[in-house]
Amino acid sequence: MTKKPEPSRYATVSQAAQRILALGESDRYEFKRDVEVVTPKLLAALANWVSLDPTREAAHLLVGVDEAEDKETGLVYGVPFGLSKGLDKAVARIQDMASKTRPIPVDVRLIEEGVEQATPFLRVEIRPSMAPHFDDEGRRQTRQGRSTRALTDDELLSIYLDREAGSFAARFRQTTTELQSAIGAIGGQVDQIAEGIEKNIAEPIARMTATAEEAAEAAHSAASAADSANAAADTATYEVEHVQRLVRELQEVVDDLDDESHQNLVYRVVQLRRKVWWNFTVDTHQRTSARANKLADELHNLLAGDVSVEPARNSWELDVWQGLLRDRGEQRHSRGTQKWWAAVIEEVQEFLKDPVYTGPDLPDLRAALQADFDHEVDDPESTTNHFRALLDDD
């Protein structure tokens, strides 16, 4: 049974917020009375704290909450103070600070608490998106109790290796799925591919494991020997880079094994069409003119058309869409204007005249976002987020 998503707005204080207020500040929970003190440095430190332990789901920041001390027990707890500039400005401030964390923004979810009471406040859930996170000054920090400290060499190395392991696992799962879907087309080549997997995947994995162990040992040396810390840290950095290089080389080998599969080509065409439709939606969902609607209809008809079984044709189409997305990335703010989209649609509108495979289902994301933007972005069950989940399969 699917878990019902938590609301993003409470008229009174939710049970989750009441529990945090009662527990007081710690590694996991941070209280700030004024939203102005929320900075990229703070958000990055909280996200890094989560990334250090796989059992941690999120860090929690309560903004608009002051601290009070129980005179009998001496325990500190949280008391709603309110937001002097209002909820909307506080939300905008936090989102702006999150956007300034590096290398990409941390994941923040904002829940408005007690909105119908005298002292509303914000409960912010912070999760890492690509740890270790840092601010514009390059500070890579984490939480320790109620204070902040720099990440150690061991911690940094562990985060980097965990990130690479997760990235490798995701790419390997994708490759496995694609290879399985291609078995029907390759027939008698199964034994050959199995041999290739053993030689070209199992052996690099073993090398990567050995490299990771060497990297961990180098980090330990950096922590235990102060006089050689810099040299050992450099060695650890080299080993991490070596792991990354092995992962890239391994992915290239796997790509060579399945790139020519007919079914894989069709799958990649479908996924790339979805990406084009998503980027068009992002660029134009706020435009409601007749011309914008006409462009949407033309592109939808083009992308939702059936996919050919001809490998050469699909390879050519992949190049077309990849070139379009690269060109979009070179536009101002990496966004295509309505004029730009009109030009590129005109260039490819003659393609896909002989459909064979069913094209992707492309919901009217623009209409959904125009009708209720907050719902489409916040609700995991919304049409927009269901579509974005399909993009994550690529």
C-alpha positions as CSV (number, residue, x, y, z in Angstrom):
1,M,0.0,0.0,0.0
2,T,1.4,3.4,-1.0
3,K,2.2,5.7,2.0
4,K,0.1,8.8,1.9
5,P,2.3,11.9,1.4
6,E,2.6,14.3,4.3
7,P,0.8,17.6,3.9
8,S,3.0,20.7,3.3
9,R,0.7,22.9,5.4
10,Y,-0.8,22.5,8.9
11,A,-3.5,24.8,10.4
12,T,-2.1,23.9,13.9
13,V,1.2,22.4,14.9
14,S,1.6,18.8,13.6
15,Q,2.5,15.9,15.9
16,A,5.9,15.6,14.2
17,A,6.7,19.2,14.9
18,Q,5.5,18.9,18.5
19,R,7.8,16.0,19.0
20,I,10.8,17.9,17.6
21,L,10.0,20.9,19.8
22,A,9.8,18.7,22.9
23,L,13.2,17.0,22.1
24,G,15.1,20.2,21.7
25,E,18.2,20.9,19.5
26,S,20.6,18.1,18.6
27,D,22.6,16.8,15.6
28,R,19.3,16.0,13.9
29,Y,17.2,19.0,15.0
30,E,18.2,22.7,14.6
31,F,16.1,25.7,15.8
32,K,16.4,29.2,14.3
33,R,14.3,32.1,15.5
34,D,15.1,34.3,12.5
35,V,15.1,33.2,8.9
36,E,17.9,35.6,8.1
37,V,20.4,33.3,9.9
38,V,19.6,30.4,7.5
39,T,22.6,30.3,5.1
40,P,24.0,27.9,2.5
41,K,26.7,26.9,5.0
42,L,24.1,25.8,7.5
43,L,22.0,23.8,4.9
44,A,25.2,22.2,3.5
45,A,26.3,21.1,7.0
46,L,22.9,19.5,7.8
47,A,22.8,17.7,4.4
48,N,26.4,16.4,5.0
49,W,25.4,15.1,8.4
50,V,22.7,13.0,6.8
51,S,25.1,11.6,4.2
52,L,27.5,10.4,6.8
53,D,25.2,7.6,8.0
54,P,22.9,5.5,5.7
55,T,20.4,5.1,8.5
56,R,19.7,8.9,8.6
57,E,16.9,9.9,6.4
58,A,16.9,13.7,6.9
59,A,17.9,16.6,9.1
60,H,15.2,18.9,10.4
61,L,15.4,22.7,10.7
62,L,12.7,24.6,12.5
63,V,12.6,28.3,11.5
64,G,10.6,30.8,13.6
65,V,11.3,28.8,16.8
66,D,13.1,30.0,19.9
67,E,14.6,28.0,22.7
68,A,13.4,27.8,26.3
69,E,14.7,26.1,29.4
70,D,12.7,24.0,31.9
71,K,13.7,25.6,35.2
72,E,13.0,22.3,37.1
73,T,14.8,19.9,34.8
74,G,17.2,22.2,33.0
75,L,16.2,20.7,29.6
76,V,16.0,22.9,26.6
77,Y,12.9,22.7,24.3
78,G,11.6,24.7,21.4
79,V,8.9,27.4,21.5
80,P,7.2,28.8,18.4
81,F,8.2,32.4,18.0
82,G,6.7,33.2,14.6
83,L,8.1,34.8,11.4
84,S,8.3,38.5,11.5
85,K,8.2,38.9,7.7
86,G,5.6,36.2,7.1
87,L,5.6,32.7,5.8
88,D,5.9,33.5,2.1
89,K,9.1,35.6,2.5
90,A,10.6,32.9,4.8
91,V,9.9,30.2,2.3
92,A,11.5,32.3,-0.5
93,R,14.6,33.0,1.6
94,I,15.2,29.3,2.4
95,Q,14.7,28.2,-1.2
96,D,17.1,30.9,-2.3
97,M,19.7,29.8,0.3
98,A,19.3,26.2,-0.8
99,S,19.9,27.1,-4.4
100,K,23.3,28.5,-3.4
101,T,24.6,25.3,-1.9
102,R,27.2,23.4,-4.1
103,P,27.9,21.4,-6.1
104,I,24.1,21.2,-6.7
105,P,21.4,22.5,-4.4
106,V,20.5,20.4,-1.4
107,D,17.1,18.8,-1.3
108,V,14.7,20.8,1.0
109,R,11.1,20.1,1.8
110,L,9.2,22.9,3.5
111,I,6.2,22.3,5.8
112,E,4.3,25.3,7.1
113,E,3.2,24.7,10.7
114,G,0.5,26.4,12.7
115,V,-0.6,28.7,9.9
116,E,-3.9,29.6,11.6
117,Q,-2.2,30.3,14.9
118,A,-0.5,33.5,16.2
119,T,3.1,32.1,15.8
120,P,3.4,30.1,12.6
121,F,6.8,28.6,11.7
122,L,8.5,26.4,9.1
123,R,9.7,22.8,9.4
124,V,12.4,22.1,6.8
125,E,13.5,18.6,6.0
126,I,17.1,18.7,4.5
127,R,18.5,15.8,2.4
128,P,21.8,15.6,0.4
129,S,21.5,15.5,-3.4
130,M,25.2,15.2,-4.2
131,A,27.3,15.2,-1.0
132,P,29.6,16.5,0.2
133,H,27.9,19.9,-0.1
134,F,29.6,23.2,0.5
135,D,28.9,26.9,0.2
136,D,30.5,29.5,-2.2
137,E,33.6,29.7,0.1
138,G,34.2,25.9,-0.3
139,R,33.4,25.0,3.4
140,R,32.6,21.3,3.7
141,Q,31.1,21.0,7.2
142,T,28.8,18.8,9.2
143,R,26.9,19.0,12.5
144,Q,28.2,17.8,15.8
145,G,25.8,18.2,18.6
146,R,24.5,21.7,18.5
147,S,27.6,23.1,16.7
148,T,29.3,22.8,13.3
149,R,32.7,21.4,12.4
150,A,34.7,20.7,9.3
151,L,34.4,17.2,7.7
152,T,37.5,15.0,8.4
153,D,39.5,13.4,5.6
154,D,38.0,10.0,6.5
155,E,34.5,11.4,6.3
156,L,35.1,13.2,3.0
157,L,36.6,10.0,1.5
158,S,33.7,7.9,2.7
159,I,31.1,10.3,1.2
160,Y,32.9,10.4,-2.1
161,L,33.2,6.6,-2.3
162,D,29.5,6.1,-1.2
163,R,28.5,8.5,-4.0
164,E,30.5,6.7,-6.6
165,A,29.2,3.3,-5.4
166,G,25.6,4.6,-5.7
167,S,26.2,6.0,-9.1
168,F,27.8,2.8,-10.3
169,A,25.0,0.7,-8.9
170,A,22.4,2.8,-10.7
171,R,24.2,2.6,-14.0
172,F,24.8,-1.1,-13.5
173,R,21.1,-1.8,-12.8
174,Q,20.2,0.2,-15.9
175,T,22.6,-1.8,-18.0
176,T,21.4,-5.1,-16.6
177,T,17.8,-4.2,-17.5
178,E,18.8,-3.2,-21.0
179,L,20.8,-6.4,-21.6
180,Q,17.9,-8.5,-20.4
181,S,15.5,-6.8,-22.7
182,A,17.9,-7.4,-25.6
183,I,18.3,-11.1,-25.2
184,G,15.4,-11.9,-27.5
185,A,17.1,-10.0,-30.3
186,I,20.6,-11.4,-29.9
187,G,19.7,-15.1,-29.7
188,G,22.8,-17.2,-30.1
189,Q,25.1,-14.4,-28.9
190,V,24.0,-14.9,-25.2
191,D,27.1,-17.0,-24.4
192,Q,29.3,-14.5,-26.0
193,I,27.8,-11.6,-24.0
194,A,28.0,-13.7,-20.8
195,E,31.7,-14.2,-21.4
196,G,32.1,-10.5,-22.1
197,I,30.3,-9.6,-18.8
198,E,32.6,-11.9,-16.9
199,K,35.7,-10.5,-18.5
200,N,34.8,-6.9,-18.8
201,I,32.6,-6.3,-15.7
202,A,33.6,-8.8,-13.0
203,E,37.3,-8.0,-13.3
204,P,36.9,-4.2,-13.2
205,I,34.6,-4.5,-10.2
206,A,37.3,-6.5,-8.4
207,R,39.9,-3.8,-9.3
208,M,37.5,-1.1,-8.1
209,T,37.0,-2.9,-4.8
210,A,40.8,-3.1,-4.3
211,T,41.2,0.5,-5.1
212,A,38.5,1.5,-2.7
213,E,40.3,-0.4,0.1
214,E,43.6,1.3,-0.8
215,A,41.7,4.7,-0.7
216,A,40.3,3.9,2.8
217,E,43.7,2.9,4.1
218,A,45.2,6.2,2.7
219,A,42.5,8.2,4.5
220,H,43.2,6.3,7.8
221,S,46.9,7.2,7.4
222,A,46.0,10.8,6.9
223,A,44.1,10.9,10.2
224,S,46.6,8.9,12.3
225,A,49.9,10.5,11.1
226,A,49.8,14.3,11.4
227,D,53.2,14.7,9.8
228,S,52.1,12.9,6.6
229,A,48.5,14.0,6.5
230,N,48.8,16.1,3.4
231,A,50.6,13.4,1.4
232,A,48.2,10.7,2.5
233,A,45.2,12.9,1.7
234,D,46.7,13.5,-1.8
235,T,47.0,9.7,-2.2
236,A,43.4,9.3,-1.1
237,T,42.3,11.8,-3.7
238,Y,44.2,10.0,-6.4
239,E,42.6,6.7,-5.4
240,V,39.1,8.2,-5.5
241,E,39.8,9.6,-9.0
242,H,41.0,6.1,-10.0
243,V,37.7,4.6,-8.8
244,Q,35.9,7.2,-10.9
245,R,38.0,6.3,-13.9
246,L,37.3,2.6,-13.5
247,V,33.6,3.2,-13.3
248,R,33.7,5.3,-16.5
249,E,35.7,2.7,-18.3
250,L,33.4,-0.1,-17.1
251,Q,30.3,1.8,-18.3
252,E,31.9,2.3,-21.7
253,V,32.5,-1.5,-22.0
254,V,28.9,-2.3,-21.1
255,D,27.7,0.3,-23.5
256,D,29.7,-1.4,-26.3
257,L,27.9,-4.7,-25.5
258,D,24.4,-3.4,-25.9
259,D,24.3,-0.2,-27.9
260,E,23.4,-2.0,-31.1
261,S,20.4,-3.9,-29.7
262,H,17.3,-3.0,-31.7
263,Q,15.1,-2.9,-28.5
264,N,17.7,-0.8,-26.7
265,L,17.7,1.8,-29.6
266,V,13.9,2.0,-29.4
267,Y,14.0,2.4,-25.6
268,R,16.6,5.2,-25.9
269,V,14.5,7.0,-28.5
270,V,11.4,6.9,-26.2
271,Q,13.4,8.1,-23.3
272,L,15.0,10.9,-25.3
273,R,11.6,12.0,-26.6
274,R,10.4,12.2,-23.0
275,K,13.3,14.4,-22.1
276,V,12.6,16.7,-25.0
277,W,8.9,17.0,-24.0
278,W,10.0,17.7,-20.4
279,N,12.4,20.4,-21.4
280,F,9.8,22.0,-23.6
281,T,7.3,21.9,-20.7
282,V,9.9,23.6,-18.4
283,D,10.6,26.3,-20.9
284,T,7.0,27.1,-21.9
285,H,4.5,26.1,-19.2
286,Q,3.9,29.7,-18.2
287,R,3.0,30.8,-21.8
288,T,-0.7,30.6,-22.6
289,S,-0.8,32.3,-26.0
290,A,-2.4,30.6,-29.0
291,R,1.1,30.3,-30.6
292,A,2.5,28.5,-27.5
293,N,-0.4,26.1,-27.5
294,K,0.0,25.4,-31.2
295,L,3.7,24.7,-30.7
296,A,2.8,22.3,-27.9
297,D,0.4,20.4,-30.2
298,E,3.0,20.2,-33.0
299,L,5.7,18.9,-30.7
300,H,3.4,16.5,-29.0
301,N,2.3,15.0,-32.3
302,L,5.9,14.7,-33.3
303,L,7.1,13.1,-30.1
304,A,4.1,10.9,-29.3
305,G,4.3,9.3,-32.8
306,D,5.3,5.6,-33.1
307,V,9.0,4.6,-33.2
308,S,10.5,2.9,-36.2
309,V,12.1,-0.5,-36.0
310,E,14.9,0.5,-38.4
311,P,18.1,0.8,-36.3
312,A,19.8,3.3,-38.6
313,R,16.7,5.5,-38.5
314,N,16.6,5.4,-34.7
315,S,20.3,6.1,-34.4
316,W,19.8,9.2,-36.6
317,E,16.8,10.3,-34.5
318,L,18.9,9.9,-31.3
319,D,21.5,12.3,-32.8
320,V,18.7,14.8,-33.7
321,W,17.3,14.9,-30.2
322,Q,20.7,14.9,-28.5
323,G,21.8,17.8,-30.7
324,L,18.6,19.6,-29.8
325,L,19.1,19.2,-26.1
326,R,22.8,20.3,-26.4
327,D,21.7,23.4,-28.3
328,R,19.1,24.2,-25.7
329,G,21.8,23.9,-23.0
330,E,23.8,26.6,-24.8
331,Q,20.9,29.0,-24.8
332,R,20.7,31.8,-22.3
333,H,20.0,30.4,-18.8
334,S,20.0,26.9,-20.5
335,R,16.4,27.5,-21.6
336,G,14.9,27.6,-25.0
337,T,12.7,30.6,-26.0
338,Q,9.4,30.2,-27.7
339,K,11.0,31.4,-30.9
340,W,13.8,28.9,-30.6
341,W,11.4,26.0,-30.0
342,A,9.4,27.0,-33.1
343,A,12.6,26.9,-35.2
344,V,13.7,23.5,-34.0
345,I,10.3,22.0,-34.2
346,E,10.1,23.1,-37.8
347,E,13.5,21.4,-38.5
348,V,12.4,17.9,-37.3
349,Q,8.6,17.9,-38.0
350,E,9.1,15.8,-41.2
351,F,10.6,13.0,-39.2
352,L,8.9,9.7,-38.1
353,K,6.5,9.2,-41.0
354,D,6.4,5.4,-40.8
355,P,5.4,4.4,-37.2
356,V,5.8,0.9,-36.0
357,Y,6.4,1.0,-32.2
358,T,4.1,2.8,-29.9
359,G,5.4,6.2,-28.8
360,P,5.7,7.4,-25.2
361,D,2.6,8.5,-23.3
362,L,3.1,12.3,-22.9
363,P,0.6,13.8,-20.5
364,D,-0.4,17.5,-20.7
365,L,2.1,18.6,-18.1
366,R,1.7,22.3,-19.1
367,A,-2.0,22.2,-18.3
368,A,-1.4,20.4,-15.0
369,L,1.3,22.9,-13.9
370,Q,-0.9,25.9,-14.9
371,A,-3.8,24.5,-13.0
372,D,-2.0,23.8,-9.7
373,F,1.7,24.4,-9.7
374,D,2.3,23.7,-6.0
375,H,0.4,20.4,-6.1
376,E,2.3,19.2,-9.2
377,V,5.6,20.0,-7.6
378,D,5.0,18.9,-4.0
379,D,2.7,15.8,-4.4
380,P,4.7,12.6,-5.2
381,E,1.5,11.2,-6.8
382,S,1.0,14.2,-9.2
383,T,1.0,13.7,-12.9
384,T,4.2,15.8,-13.2
385,N,6.1,13.8,-10.6
386,H,4.9,10.5,-12.1
387,F,6.4,11.7,-15.4
388,R,9.6,12.8,-13.8
389,A,10.0,9.3,-12.3
390,L,10.0,7.9,-15.8
391,L,12.8,10.2,-16.6
392,D,14.8,8.8,-13.7
393,D,14.7,5.4,-15.4
394,D,17.1,6.7,-18.0
